[in-house]
């Protein structure tokens, strides 16, 4: 049975299909955020490694990945209906579809998530999705800072909304931040670290005159 079929069976078709897509969105968002934290938000030594190998490239990765996470949070917490536009898949779709017994709790959770994502929404409206002229020219109130705590709080709030629904219908919770990620940032860091060590060893050999044949070969990638 697919996850969609499972949720439809327990929640009904309209809620089940939307819930299935929302939890998948949040899983992917948490996955991207975990990669960002592993690269740029956990250990100073990791930043030093990145800056010592390809600083320009990793600055682009840092800015692009952070803006993508901010945009994704904004998408999940913005209003689902805008005048003259089609319905959007956001957490705001849930209160009107859930069991009336949990509607108030879900609605409160949605508002809390939107409040905690307010800075992300501002970044989306004035910087990422659109480039506000007054902001660009320094004539408007600057964007608020987006810290690790801002992102964590927003993700936790969105997860709580989905788990409020999940607990009621499925009698359990989803640990969105605990889902495993293989082949990610930590694997890249390990390869980079081994590569830096190999370069240092080669340089040491060459300075000492103990040159190996492979030291003179540079592979084209």
C-alpha positions as protocol buffer text, in pm:
chain_id: "A"
residue {
  index: 1
  type: UNK
  ca { x: 0 y: 0 z: 0 }
}
residue {
  index: 2
  type: UNK
  ca { x: 135 y: 342 z: -91 }
}
residue {
  index: 3
  type: UNK
  ca { x: 152 y: 616 z: 170 }
}
residue {
  index: 4
  type: UNK
  ca { x: -118 y: 806 z: -17 }
}
residue {
  index: 5
  type: UNK
  ca { x: -349 y: 505 z: -11 }
}
residue {
  index: 6
  type: UNK
  ca { x: -281 y: 461 z: 361 }
}
residue {
  index: 7
  type: UNK
  ca { x: -364 y: 821 z: 443 }
}
residue {
  index: 8
  type: UNK
  ca { x: -672 y: 823 z: 219 }
}
residue {
  index: 9
  type: UNK
  ca { x: -796 y: 510 z: 397 }
}
residue {
  index: 10
  type: UNK
  ca { x: -766 y: 678 z: 739 }
}
residue {
  index: 11
  type: UNK
  ca { x: -837 y: 1043 z: 655 }
}
residue {
  index: 12
  type: UNK
  ca { x: -1063 y: 1039 z: 353 }
}
residue {
  index: 13
  type: UNK
  ca { x: -968 y: 1130 z: -2 }
}
residue {
  index: 14
  type: UNK
  ca { x: -940 y: 1511 z: 12 }
}
residue {
  index: 15
  type: UNK
  ca { x: -746 y: 1530 z: 338 }
}
residue {
  index: 16
  type: UNK
  ca { x: -548 y: 1212 z: 277 }
}
residue {
  index: 17
  type: UNK
  ca { x: -411 y: 1318 z: -61 }
}
residue {
  index: 18
  type: UNK
  ca { x: -314 y: 1664 z: 61 }
}
residue {
  index: 19
  type: UNK
  ca { x: -160 y: 1530 z: 379 }
}
residue {
  index: 20
  type: UNK
  ca { x: 47 y: 1279 z: 184 }
}
residue {
  index: 21
  type: UNK
  ca { x: 194 y: 1554 z: -32 }
}
residue {
  index: 22
  type: UNK
  ca { x: 256 y: 1785 z: 264 }
}
residue {
  index: 23
  type: UNK
  ca { x: 448 y: 1530 z: 468 }
}
residue {
  index: 24
  type: UNK
  ca { x: 662 y: 1446 z: 164 }
}
residue {
  index: 25
  type: UNK
  ca { x: 733 y: 1817 z: 120 }
}
residue {
  index: 26
  type: UNK
  ca { x: 840 y: 1846 z: 484 }
}
residue {
  index: 27
  type: UNK
  ca { x: 1061 y: 1537 z: 462 }
}
residue {
  index: 28
  type: UNK
  ca { x: 1243 y: 1685 z: 162 }
}
residue {
  index: 29
  type: UNK
  ca { x: 1270 y: 2024 z: 331 }
}
residue {
  index: 30
  type: UNK
  ca { x: 1424 y: 1867 z: 641 }
}
residue {
  index: 31
  type: UNK
  ca { x: 1663 y: 1673 z: 420 }
}
residue {
  index: 32
  type: UNK
  ca { x: 1787 y: 1990 z: 251 }
}
residue {
  index: 33
  type: UNK
  ca { x: 1815 y: 2168 z: 583 }
}
residue {
  index: 34
  type: UNK
  ca { x: 2018 y: 1881 z: 731 }
}
residue {
  index: 35
  type: UNK
  ca { x: 2264 y: 1910 z: 441 }
}
residue {
  index: 36
  type: UNK
  ca { x: 2300 y: 2284 z: 503 }
}
residue {
  index: 37
  type: UNK
  ca { x: 2363 y: 2235 z: 875 }
}
residue {
  index: 38
  type: UNK
  ca { x: 2615 y: 1958 z: 817 }
}
residue {
  index: 39
  type: UNK
  ca { x: 2812 y: 2179 z: 579 }
}
residue {
  index: 40
  type: UNK
  ca { x: 2779 y: 2526 z: 727 }
}
residue {
  index: 41
  type: UNK
  ca { x: 2614 y: 2517 z: 1067 }
}
residue {
  index: 42
  type: UNK
  ca { x: 2776 y: 2257 z: 1287 }
}
residue {
  index: 43
  type: UNK
  ca { x: 3157 y: 2275 z: 1323 }
}
residue {
  index: 44
  type: UNK
  ca { x: 3410 y: 2554 z: 1253 }
}
residue {
  index: 45
  type: UNK
  ca { x: 3655 y: 2292 z: 1123 }
}
residue {
  index: 46
  type: UNK
  ca { x: 3411 y: 2204 z: 846 }
}
residue {
  index: 47
  type: UNK
  ca { x: 3388 y: 2566 z: 734 }
}
residue {
  index: 48
  type: UNK
  ca { x: 3766 y: 2587 z: 732 }
}
residue {
  index: 49
  type: UNK
  ca { x: 3781 y: 2275 z: 515 }
}
residue {
  index: 50
  type: UNK
  ca { x: 3532 y: 2417 z: 265 }
}
residue {
  index: 51
  type: UNK
  ca { x: 3705 y: 2755 z: 255 }
}
residue {
  index: 52
  type: UNK
  ca { x: 4039 y: 2582 z: 208 }
}
residue {
  index: 53
  type: UNK
  ca { x: 3926 y: 2385 z: -96 }
}
residue {
  index: 54
  type: UNK
  ca { x: 3673 y: 2579 z: -307 }
}
residue {
  index: 55
  type: UNK
  ca { x: 3560 y: 2892 z: -119 }
}
residue {
  index: 56
  type: UNK
  ca { x: 3375 y: 3053 z: -411 }
}
residue {
  index: 57
  type: UNK
  ca { x: 3186 y: 2738 z: -499 }
}
residue {
  index: 58
  type: UNK
  ca { x: 3080 y: 2669 z: -142 }
}
residue {
  index: 59
  type: UNK
  ca { x: 2972 y: 3030 z: -90 }
}
residue {
  index: 60
  type: UNK
  ca { x: 2739 y: 2985 z: -387 }
}
residue {
  index: 61
  type: UNK
  ca { x: 2615 y: 2655 z: -242 }
}
residue {
  index: 62
  type: UNK
  ca { x: 2561 y: 2815 z: 98 }
}
residue {
  index: 63
  type: UNK
  ca { x: 2360 y: 3111 z: -30 }
}
residue {
  index: 64
  type: UNK
  ca { x: 2161 y: 2906 z: -281 }
}
residue {
  index: 65
  type: UNK
  ca { x: 2074 y: 2627 z: -38 }
}
residue {
  index: 66
  type: UNK
  ca { x: 1975 y: 2869 z: 238 }
}
residue {
  index: 67
  type: UNK
  ca { x: 1750 y: 3069 z: 6 }
}
residue {
  index: 68
  type: UNK
  ca { x: 1592 y: 2747 z: -121 }
}
residue {
  index: 69
  type: UNK
  ca { x: 1514 y: 2638 z: 236 }
}
residue {
  index: 70
  type: UNK
  ca { x: 1369 y: 2981 z: 316 }
}
residue {
  index: 71
  type: UNK
  ca { x: 1154 y: 2968 z: 2 }
}
residue {
  index: 72
  type: UNK
  ca { x: 1034 y: 2616 z: 82 }
}
residue {
  index: 73
  type: UNK
  ca { x: 930 y: 2719 z: 434 }
}
residue {
  index: 74
  type: UNK
  ca { x: 742 y: 3016 z: 289 }
}
residue {
  index: 75
  type: UNK
  ca { x: 561 y: 2790 z: 42 }
}
residue {
  index: 76
  type: UNK
  ca { x: 440 y: 2560 z: 321 }
}
residue {
  index: 77
  type: UNK
  ca { x: 321 y: 2840 z: 552 }
}
residue {
  index: 78
  type: UNK
  ca { x: 168 y: 3097 z: 316 }
}
residue {
  index: 79
  type: UNK
  ca { x: -207 y: 3121 z: 267 }
}
residue {
  index: 80
  type: UNK
  ca { x: -349 y: 2851 z: 43 }
}
residue {
  index: 81
  type: UNK
  ca { x: -586 y: 3082 z: -143 }
}
residue {
  index: 82
  type: UNK
  ca { x: -509 y: 3417 z: -303 }
}
residue {
  index: 83
  type: UNK
  ca { x: -775 y: 3615 z: -485 }
}
residue {
  index: 84
  type: UNK
  ca { x: -776 y: 3535 z: -854 }
}
residue {
  index: 85
  type: UNK
  ca { x: -529 y: 3248 z: -823 }
}
residue {
  index: 86
  type: UNK
  ca { x: -559 y: 2871 z: -795 }
}
residue {
  index: 87
  type: UNK
  ca { x: -534 y: 2693 z: -460 }
}
residue {
  index: 88
  type: UNK
  ca { x: -184 y: 2630 z: -327 }
}
residue {
  index: 89
  type: UNK
  ca { x: -66 y: 2330 z: -127 }
}
residue {
  index: 90
  type: UNK
  ca { x: 16 y: 2471 z: 218 }
}
residue {
  index: 91
  type: UNK
  ca { x: -58 y: 2389 z: 580 }
}
residue {
  index: 92
  type: UNK
  ca { x: -349 y: 2635 z: 557 }
}
residue {
  index: 93
  type: UNK
  ca { x: -544 y: 2372 z: 361 }
}
residue {
  index: 94
  type: UNK
  ca { x: -564 y: 2143 z: 665 }
}
residue {
  index: 95
  type: UNK
  ca { x: -797 y: 2313 z: 920 }
}
residue {
  index: 96
  type: UNK
  ca { x: -1096 y: 2309 z: 687 }
}
residue {
  index: 97
  type: UNK
  ca { x: -1054 y: 1939 z: 612 }
}
residue {
  index: 98
  type: UNK
  ca { x: -976 y: 1780 z: 949 }
}
residue {
  index: 99
  type: UNK
  ca { x: -1210 y: 1633 z: 1209 }
}
residue {
  index: 100
  type: UNK
  ca { x: -1387 y: 1922 z: 1392 }
}
residue {
  index: 101
  type: UNK
  ca { x: -1252 y: 1784 z: 1719 }
}
residue {
  index: 102
  type: UNK
  ca { x: -897 y: 1886 z: 1627 }
}
residue {
  index: 103
  type: UNK
  ca { x: -978 y: 2180 z: 1399 }
}
residue {
  index: 104
  type: UNK
  ca { x: -901 y: 2443 z: 1661 }
}
residue {
  index: 105
  type: UNK
  ca { x: -567 y: 2285 z: 1753 }
}
residue {
  index: 106
  type: UNK
  ca { x: -465 y: 2247 z: 1388 }
}
residue {
  index: 107
  type: UNK
  ca { x: -570 y: 2605 z: 1310 }
}
residue {
  index: 108
  type: UNK
  ca { x: -367 y: 2735 z: 1603 }
}
residue {
  index: 109
  type: UNK
  ca { x: -67 y: 2532 z: 1489 }
}
residue {
  index: 110
  type: UNK
  ca { x: -94 y: 2669 z: 1135 }
}
residue {
  index: 111
  type: UNK
  ca { x: -101 y: 3028 z: 1266 }
}
residue {
  index: 112
  type: UNK
  ca { x: 196 y: 2957 z: 1493 }
}
residue {
  index: 113
  type: UNK
  ca { x: 395 y: 2814 z: 1203 }
}
residue {
  index: 114
  type: UNK
  ca { x: 313 y: 3115 z: 988 }
}
residue {
  index: 115
  type: UNK
  ca { x: 421 y: 3349 z: 1268 }
}
residue {
  index: 116
  type: UNK
  ca { x: 752 y: 3168 z: 1314 }
}
residue {
  index: 117
  type: UNK
  ca { x: 807 y: 3173 z: 938 }
}
residue {
  index: 118
  type: UNK
  ca { x: 735 y: 3546 z: 909 }
}
residue {
  index: 119
  type: UNK
  ca { x: 1096 y: 3635 z: 832 }
}
residue {
  index: 120
  type: UNK
  ca { x: 1112 y: 3364 z: 565 }
}
residue {
  index: 121
  type: UNK
  ca { x: 793 y: 3498 z: 408 }
}
residue {
  index: 122
  type: UNK
  ca { x: 941 y: 3848 z: 399 }
}
residue {
  index: 123
  type: UNK
  ca { x: 1258 y: 3716 z: 234 }
}
residue {
  index: 124
  type: UNK
  ca { x: 1042 y: 3539 z: -24 }
}
residue {
  index: 125
  type: UNK
  ca { x: 828 y: 3841 z: -106 }
}
residue {
  index: 126
  type: UNK
  ca { x: 1100 y: 4106 z: -115 }
}
residue {
  index: 127
  type: UNK
  ca { x: 1420 y: 3925 z: -210 }
}
residue {
  index: 128
  type: UNK
  ca { x: 1390 y: 3571 z: -348 }
}
residue {
  index: 129
  type: UNK
  ca { x: 1070 y: 3548 z: -554 }
}
residue {
  index: 130
  type: UNK
  ca { x: 1073 y: 3921 z: -624 }
}
residue {
  index: 131
  type: UNK
  ca { x: 1349 y: 4183 z: -597 }
}
residue {
  index: 132
  type: UNK
  ca { x: 1204 y: 4482 z: -417 }
}
residue {
  index: 133
  type: UNK
  ca { x: 1348 y: 4804 z: -562 }
}
residue {
  index: 134
  type: UNK
  ca { x: 1334 y: 5002 z: -240 }
}
residue {
  index: 135
  type: UNK
  ca { x: 1505 y: 4719 z: -54 }
}
residue {
  index: 136
  type: UNK
  ca { x: 1774 y: 4685 z: -320 }
}
residue {
  index: 137
  type: UNK
  ca { x: 1844 y: 5060 z: -309 }
}
residue {
  index: 138
  type: UNK
  ca { x: 1857 y: 5070 z: 69 }
}
residue {
  index: 139
  type: UNK
  ca { x: 1538 y: 5278 z: 92 }
}
residue {
  index: 140
  type: UNK
  ca { x: 1325 y: 5021 z: 277 }
}
residue {
  index: 141
  type: UNK
  ca { x: 1345 y: 4838 z: 606 }
}
residue {
  index: 142
  type: UNK
  ca { x: 1615 y: 4572 z: 567 }
}
residue {
  index: 143
  type: UNK
  ca { x: 1538 y: 4203 z: 576 }
}
residue {
  index: 144
  type: UNK
  ca { x: 1544 y: 4043 z: 917 }
}
residue {
  index: 145
  type: UNK
  ca { x: 1819 y: 3793 z: 992 }
}
residue {
  index: 146
  type: UNK
  ca { x: 1751 y: 3426 z: 930 }
}
residue {
  index: 147
  type: UNK
  ca { x: 1937 y: 3227 z: 1193 }
}
residue {
  index: 148
  type: UNK
  ca { x: 1967 y: 2855 z: 1254 }
}
residue {
  index: 149
  type: UNK
  ca { x: 1715 y: 2897 z: 1536 }
}
residue {
  index: 150
  type: UNK
  ca { x: 1466 y: 3074 z: 1307 }
}
residue {
  index: 151
  type: UNK
  ca { x: 1476 y: 2783 z: 1064 }
}
residue {
  index: 152
  type: UNK
  ca { x: 1462 y: 2515 z: 1335 }
}
residue {
  index: 153
  type: UNK
  ca { x: 1162 y: 2682 z: 1502 }
}
residue {
  index: 154
  type: UNK
  ca { x: 977 y: 2714 z: 1172 }
}
residue {
  index: 155
  type: UNK
  ca { x: 1043 y: 2350 z: 1081 }
}
residue {
  index: 156
  type: UNK
  ca { x: 935 y: 2232 z: 1426 }
}
residue {
  index: 157
  type: UNK
  ca { x: 612 y: 2432 z: 1399 }
}
residue {
  index: 158
  type: UNK
  ca { x: 526 y: 2286 z: 1059 }
}
residue {
  index: 159
  type: UNK
  ca { x: 603 y: 1937 z: 1189 }
}
residue {
  index: 160
  type: UNK
  ca { x: 375 y: 1994 z: 1487 }
}
residue {
  index: 161
  type: UNK
  ca { x: 86 y: 2085 z: 1254 }
}
residue {
  index: 162
  type: UNK
  ca { x: 128 y: 1764 z: 1056 }
}
residue {
  index: 163
  type: UNK
  ca { x: 175 y: 1557 z: 1370 }
}
residue {
  index: 164
  type: UNK
  ca { x: -141 y: 1702 z: 1524 }
}
residue {
  index: 165
  type: UNK
  ca { x: -327 y: 1551 z: 1230 }
}
residue {
  index: 166
  type: UNK
  ca { x: -119 y: 1233 z: 1228 }
}
residue {
  index: 167
  type: UNK
  ca { x: -178 y: 1164 z: 1597 }
}
residue {
  index: 168
  type: UNK
  ca { x: -552 y: 1194 z: 1556 }
}
residue {
  index: 169
  type: UNK
  ca { x: -590 y: 974 z: 1250 }
}
residue {
  index: 170
  type: UNK
  ca { x: -290 y: 742 z: 1271 }
}
residue {
  index: 171
  type: UNK
  ca { x: -226 y: 719 z: 1646 }
}
residue {
  index: 172
  type: UNK
  ca { x: 142 y: 817 z: 1624 }
}
residue {
  index: 173
  type: UNK
  ca { x: 390 y: 1082 z: 1515 }
}
residue {
  index: 174
  type: UNK
  ca { x: 642 y: 1128 z: 1235 }
}
residue {
  index: 175
  type: UNK
  ca { x: 999 y: 1223 z: 1331 }
}
residue {
  index: 176
  type: UNK
  ca { x: 1069 y: 1438 z: 1027 }
}
residue {
  index: 177
  type: UNK
  ca { x: 1415 y: 1543 z: 1145 }
}
residue {
  index: 178
  type: UNK
  ca { x: 1518 y: 1184 z: 1225 }
}
residue {
  index: 179
  type: UNK
  ca { x: 1482 y: 1040 z: 877 }
}
residue {
  index: 180
  type: UNK
  ca { x: 1818 y: 910 z: 752 }
}
residue {
  index: 181
  type: UNK
  ca { x: 2015 y: 1066 z: 469 }
}
residue {
  index: 182
  type: UNK
  ca { x: 2288 y: 861 z: 304 }
}
residue {
  index: 183
  type: UNK
  ca { x: 2525 y: 992 z: 43 }
}
residue {
  index: 184
  type: UNK
  ca { x: 2502 y: 1347 z: 167 }
}
residue {
  index: 185
  type: UNK
  ca { x: 2712 y: 1634 z: 297 }
}
residue {
  index: 186
  type: UNK
  ca { x: 2907 y: 1437 z: 555 }
}
residue {
  index: 187
  type: UNK
  ca { x: 3025 y: 1193 z: 289 }
}
residue {
  index: 188
  type: UNK
  ca { x: 3140 y: 1488 z: 78 }
}
residue {
  index: 189
  type: UNK
  ca { x: 3324 y: 1639 z: 374 }
}
residue {
  index: 190
  type: UNK
  ca { x: 3500 y: 1311 z: 439 }
}
residue {
  index: 191
  type: UNK
  ca { x: 3620 y: 1289 z: 78 }
}
residue {
  index: 192
  type: UNK
  ca { x: 3737 y: 1652 z: 85 }
}
residue {
  index: 193
  type: UNK
  ca { x: 3927 y: 1596 z: 406 }
}
residue {
  index: 194
  type: UNK
  ca { x: 4097 y: 1287 z: 267 }
}
residue {
  index: 195
  type: UNK
  ca { x: 4180 y: 1478 z: -53 }
}
residue {
  index: 196
  type: UNK
  ca { x: 4338 y: 1767 z: 139 }
}
residue {
  index: 197
  type: UNK
  ca { x: 4546 y: 1522 z: 342 }
}
residue {
  index: 198
  type: UNK
  ca { x: 4657 y: 1345 z: 23 }
}
residue {
  index: 199
  type: UNK
  ca { x: 4766 y: 1677 z: -132 }
}
residue {
  index: 200
  type: UNK
  ca { x: 4967 y: 1766 z: 177 }
}
residue {
  index: 201
  type: UNK
  ca { x: 5134 y: 1424 z: 176 }
}
residue {
  index: 202
  type: UNK
  ca { x: 5224 y: 1463 z: -194 }
}
residue {
  index: 203
  type: UNK
  ca { x: 5368 y: 1808 z: -137 }
}
residue {
  index: 204
  type: UNK
  ca { x: 5573 y: 1675 z: 154 }
}
residue {
  index: 205
  type: UNK
  ca { x: 5711 y: 1394 z: -59 }
}
residue {
  index: 206
  type: UNK
  ca { x: 5797 y: 1626 z: -345 }
}
residue {
  index: 207
  type: UNK
  ca { x: 5976 y: 1870 z: -116 }
}
residue {
  index: 208
  type: UNK
  ca { x: 6170 y: 1580 z: 31 }
}
residue {
  index: 209
  type: UNK
  ca { x: 6261 y: 1434 z: -308 }
}
residue {
  index: 210
  type: UNK
  ca { x: 6071 y: 1113 z: -241 }
}
residue {
  index: 211
  type: UNK
  ca { x: 5845 y: 1143 z: -546 }
}
residue {
  index: 212
  type: UNK
  ca { x: 5608 y: 868 z: -653 }
}
residue {
  index: 213
  type: UNK
  ca { x: 5503 y: 822 z: -1018 }
}
residue {
  index: 214
  type: UNK
  ca { x: 5144 y: 914 z: -937 }
}
residue {
  index: 215
  type: UNK
  ca { x: 5264 y: 1243 z: -786 }
}
residue {
  index: 216
  type: UNK
  ca { x: 5349 y: 1365 z: -1135 }
}
residue {
  index: 217
  type: UNK
  ca { x: 5011 y: 1280 z: -1287 }
}
residue {
  index: 218
  type: UNK
  ca { x: 4716 y: 1517 z: -1266 }
}
residue {
  index: 219
  type: UNK
  ca { x: 4385 y: 1367 z: -1371 }
}
residue {
  index: 220
  type: UNK
  ca { x: 4151 y: 1572 z: -1583 }
}
residue {
  index: 221
  type: UNK
  ca { x: 3798 y: 1549 z: -1442 }
}
